[in-house]
Amino acid sequence: MRAAARVVMEMGGGLAVANGSEILASLALPVAGLMSDCTISEVRAGYDAMIAAAGSLGSPLHDPLMAMSFMALEVIPKLKLTDQGLVDVEQFKVVPLFWR
């Protein structure tokens, strides 16, 4: 985590996947630490590399980076999206997405 945090800090914001001290992939997001000034094709290629790197470390999720982004989303204080589904974090229970 230290290696990933260090490279994100050096890039001025962004995403990084690390295996120990080795950075496997990184994507600079220098505009407010959240957006890129590159073309969409450059960002897509960088993001695809990030997903592939996470997969190479064993992540079974289709897009683990997006899952982590939603988990930290502050505008939804009671609910968090996880790889297990939507979770009420106050009651530690999975919330059904559809009513029957």
QUIFEN-V365029 format. One record per backbone hydrogen bond with DSSP energy under -1.0 kcal/mol. CO is the residue of the C=O (numbers start at 1). NH is the residue of the N-H. Records with the same first field share a line. If there is no record, write none. Layout:
BEGIN
CO->NH / NH
END
This chain:
BEGIN
1->5
2->6
3->7
4->8
5->9
6->10
7->11
8->13
13->29
15->27
17->24 / 25
19->22
22->19
25->17
27->15
30->32
31->34 / 35
35->31
39->43
40->44
41->45
42->46
43->47
44->48
45->49
46->50
47->51
48->52
49->53
50->54
51->55
52->56
54->59
55->58
63->67
64->68
65->69
66->70
67->71
68->72
70->73
78->89
80->87
82->85
85->82
86->95
87->80
88->92 / 93
93->88
END
